[in-house]
Amino acid sequence: MDRLAIRSVPPAGPATLELALDGELDVLNVGKLSDTVAAALAAGRRHLFIDLTGVTWCDAGSLYTLLGMRHAALHAGGGLALTGASDCVHATLDRVRLRGLLPFVERGRRPGGTG
C-alpha cells in the first residue's frame, strides 16, 4: 500500500512545479518525491513549491531530503519553498532546526519566480 500521495497542482508557468503531498513522508517513500523532483528539474522546471499540509507523519530524514532538493533547485537556477505544512511537519522542522533553511511562501505569491 502506498502511504504517500503526490498531486501535481496546475503550474504558474513552464519552469514551475507545484506539488501537494498527502500521507506519510518518511524514509520508506521519500524516494518517490525525490524521483518526481529530479524529473522536473531535468525537464527545466526549476521553481518548486511543495504543500505539506496533508502530511500526517514526517521524519527528520525526509526534511533533510527536501533540503537537498532545494540545493539542487538552487544549483539549477531556481529554488524550493514550502507553501504549507501540517502540525507534525512544523514539529519536526523545529526539532531538527531546519525551519530557516526550508522557506515558506504564501499560496498564490511567488516572489520573482524563485523559491
Secondary structure, 3 states (H helix, E strand, C coil): CCCEEEEEECCCCCCEEEEEEEEEECCCCHHHHHHHHHHHHHCCCCEEEEEEEEEEEECHHHHHHHHHHHHHHHHCCCEEEEEEECHHHHHHHHHHCCCCCCCECCCCCCHHHCC
